[in-house]
Amino acid sequence: MRDVKGANGLKWINKHLYVLAGGDFLKMDQNKQVTVLAKGLEKPGDGLEQLGNGDFIATCWSGIIYYIKANGELHKLQDVQGKMNTADLGYNPKTNTIYIPTFNQNSVIAYKLSLLNK
C-alpha cells in the first residue's frame, strides 16, 4: 500500500481491504493487488461502511456523504460543506441506520437509509 496517497476510511471485509484514498475508492487483496471501485469522491475520505446488499456508505471530512453502489456508481446523499464536518460513521444493519459524528458541531447525526435500486 505504499503508493496509495491519502489513505483513510479503511474497512477489512472478507480478506479484502477497502480504502478511501485521494478521491478514489479502492479494494486490495492479500496479494496487494489494487482494484479501483469508484473515482471522483471529494477529499479527504473518512468513514466507510458496507451495507447488507454489498453497497457502501462513505463520508468525507469536508461534509459529504456518499452512497456507493457495488458497481462503483456514486450518489451524493448529503453535502454540508462549510456547515459541518462528517467523519467516521457507524452502521446498524438491524435498523438500517447510519450514525455520523460531526466533530465541530459537537453532535452525532443519524439517518435511516433506503437502499438505492437505481
VOPAGU-2260 file (C-alpha; in pm, 1 decimal, decimal comma):
REM VOPAGU-2260
SITE   aa  ch    i         X         Y         Z
SITE  MET   A    0       0,0       0,0       0,0
SITE  ARG   A    1     297,1     228,0     -13,1
SITE  ASP   A    2     190,5     405,5    -336,9
SITE  VAL   A    3    -161,7     489,4    -215,7
SITE  LYS   A    4    -180,0     859,3    -124,4
SITE  GLY   A    5    -409,3     991,9     149,1
SITE  ALA   A    6    -542,8     653,3     258,8
SITE  ASN   A    7    -821,7     674,1     516,1
SITE  GLY   A    8   -1163,7     519,1     563,6
SITE  LEU   A    9   -1025,5     167,2     597,4
SITE  LYS   A   10   -1253,8    -136,7     617,3
SITE  TRP   A   11   -1149,6    -506,3     624,9
SITE  ILE   A   12   -1414,5    -734,7     470,1
SITE  ASN   A   13   -1373,4   -1097,5     360,6
SITE  LYS   A   14    -994,3   -1082,6     320,5
SITE  HIS   A   15   -1006,7    -753,3     128,0
SITE  LEU   A   16    -905,6    -408,4     246,7
SITE  TYR   A   17   -1134,1    -129,9     124,5
SITE  VAL   A   18    -978,9     217,6     124,7
SITE  LEU   A   19   -1083,5     575,8      56,7
SITE  ALA   A   20    -773,7     743,7     -87,6
SITE  GLY   A   21    -730,4    1075,2    -266,3
SITE  GLY   A   22   -1076,9    1077,4    -423,1
SITE  ASP   A   23   -1072,7     707,4    -511,5
SITE  PHE   A   24   -1243,1     407,5    -353,3
SITE  LEU   A   25   -1010,1     106,8    -368,8
SITE  LYS   A   26   -1018,2    -264,1    -291,1
SITE  MET   A   27    -695,7    -450,0    -212,9
SITE  ASP   A   28    -649,0    -823,3    -185,3
SITE  GLN   A   29    -399,4   -1018,3      22,9
SITE  ASN   A   30    -151,6   -1012,3    -269,3
SITE  LYS   A   31    -160,5    -629,0    -268,1
SITE  GLN   A   32    -349,5    -617,6    -598,6
SITE  VAL   A   33    -545,1    -290,7    -614,2
SITE  THR   A   34    -882,4    -251,7    -786,1
SITE  VAL   A   35   -1035,3      94,4    -830,5
SITE  LEU   A   36   -1405,2      61,3    -744,7
SITE  ALA   A   37   -1501,5     429,0    -784,5
SITE  LYS   A   38   -1340,7     762,2    -870,6
SITE  GLY   A   39   -1437,7    1121,7    -804,1
SITE  LEU   A   40   -1508,8    1134,3    -429,9
SITE  GLU   A   41   -1437,9    1461,9    -253,7
SITE  LYS   A   42   -1122,1    1461,8     -43,4
SITE  PRO   A   43   -1043,4    1366,2     219,5
SITE  GLY   A   44   -1240,3    1045,2     259,1
SITE  ASP   A   45   -1301,9     948,3     619,1
SITE  GLY   A   46   -1561,2     685,0     709,4
SITE  LEU   A   47   -1660,5     367,8     527,7
SITE  GLU   A   48   -1926,9     103,8     596,7
SITE  GLN   A   49   -2059,4    -177,5     381,5
SITE  LEU   A   50   -2435,0    -231,3     367,6
SITE  GLY   A   51   -2604,7    -570,7     358,2
SITE  ASN   A   52   -2655,5    -558,8     -18,5
SITE  GLY   A   53   -2284,3    -503,5     -97,7
SITE  ASP   A   54   -2314,9    -127,3    -145,2
SITE  PHE   A   55   -2122,2     119,8      73,1
SITE  ILE   A   56   -2172,8     444,8     259,9
SITE  ALA   A   57   -1869,4     675,0     265,0
SITE  THR   A   58   -1812,7    1005,0     439,2
SITE  CYS   A   59   -1571,3    1280,3     351,1
SITE  TRP   A   60   -1437,2    1506,3     624,2
SITE  SER   A   61   -1540,6    1813,9     423,6
SITE  GLY   A   62   -1910,0    1738,5     486,2
SITE  ILE   A   63   -2019,7    1495,6     215,8
SITE  ILE   A   64   -2191,3    1158,2     247,8
SITE  TYR   A   65   -2189,6     919,2     -48,9
SITE  TYR   A   66   -2385,7     607,5    -131,3
SITE  ILE   A   67   -2156,8     391,2    -346,2
SITE  LYS   A   68   -2325,2     107,7    -530,3
SITE  ALA   A   69   -2138,3    -221,7    -562,1
SITE  ASN   A   70   -2079,5    -140,1    -931,4
SITE  GLY   A   71   -1894,5     183,3    -834,5
SITE  GLU   A   72   -2177,1     424,6    -913,6
SITE  LEU   A   73   -2162,3     728,3    -681,8
SITE  HIS   A   74   -2465,4     904,7    -533,5
SITE  LYS   A   75   -2412,2    1213,7    -320,0
SITE  LEU   A   76   -2658,6    1185,3     -30,7
SITE  GLN   A   77   -2560,7    1499,0     157,4
SITE  ASP   A   78   -2334,7    1798,1     102,5
SITE  VAL   A   79   -2299,2    2026,2     405,0
SITE  GLN   A   80   -1952,4    2162,3     329,4
SITE  GLY   A   81   -1881,3    2473,3     534,0
SITE  LYS   A   82   -2162,5    2392,4     780,0
SITE  MET   A   83   -2032,1    2074,6     943,9
SITE  ASN   A   84   -1775,1    1801,8     901,2
SITE  THR   A   85   -1874,7    1439,8     851,2
SITE  ALA   A   86   -1624,5    1199,5     999,1
SITE  ASP   A   87   -1620,1     825,9    1061,5
SITE  LEU   A   88   -1954,0     654,3    1072,2
SITE  GLY   A   89   -2127,7     364,2    1234,2
SITE  TYR   A   90   -2394,0     143,7    1079,4
SITE  ASN   A   91   -2670,0     -54,7    1249,6
SITE  PRO   A   92   -2789,2    -316,6     997,5
SITE  LYS   A   93   -3090,0    -413,1    1210,4
SITE  THR   A   94   -3244,6     -66,7    1175,4
SITE  ASN   A   95   -3060,8      32,7     853,7
SITE  THR   A   96   -2939,2     346,3    1029,9
SITE  ILE   A   97   -2606,3     527,8     993,9
SITE  TYR   A   98   -2457,9     741,1    1270,9
SITE  ILE   A   99   -2208,5    1015,9    1186,3
SITE  PRO   A  100   -2016,9    1235,2    1433,8
SITE  THR   A  101   -1998,1    1595,8    1317,3
SITE  PHE   A  102   -1697,3    1697,1    1531,9
SITE  ASN   A  103   -1710,1    2077,7    1513,7
SITE  GLN   A  104   -2087,0    2077,9    1567,2
SITE  ASN   A  105   -2043,0    1863,5    1880,7
SITE  SER   A  106   -2317,1    1624,7    1773,2
SITE  VAL   A  107   -2395,8    1294,7    1608,3
SITE  ILE   A  108   -2644,2    1278,7    1320,9
SITE  ALA   A  109   -2843,5     967,7    1237,6
SITE  TYR   A  110   -3011,5     873,3     909,9
SITE  LYS   A  111   -3233,7     579,4     829,7
SITE  LEU   A  112   -3133,0     451,5     485,8
SITE  SER   A  113   -3347,0     348,1     195,1
SITE  LEU   A  114   -3126,8     139,0     -32,0
SITE  LEU   A  115   -3091,0     275,4    -383,2
SITE  ASN   A  116   -3230,1      48,4    -650,7
SITE  LYS   A  117   -3140,3     264,7    -949,8
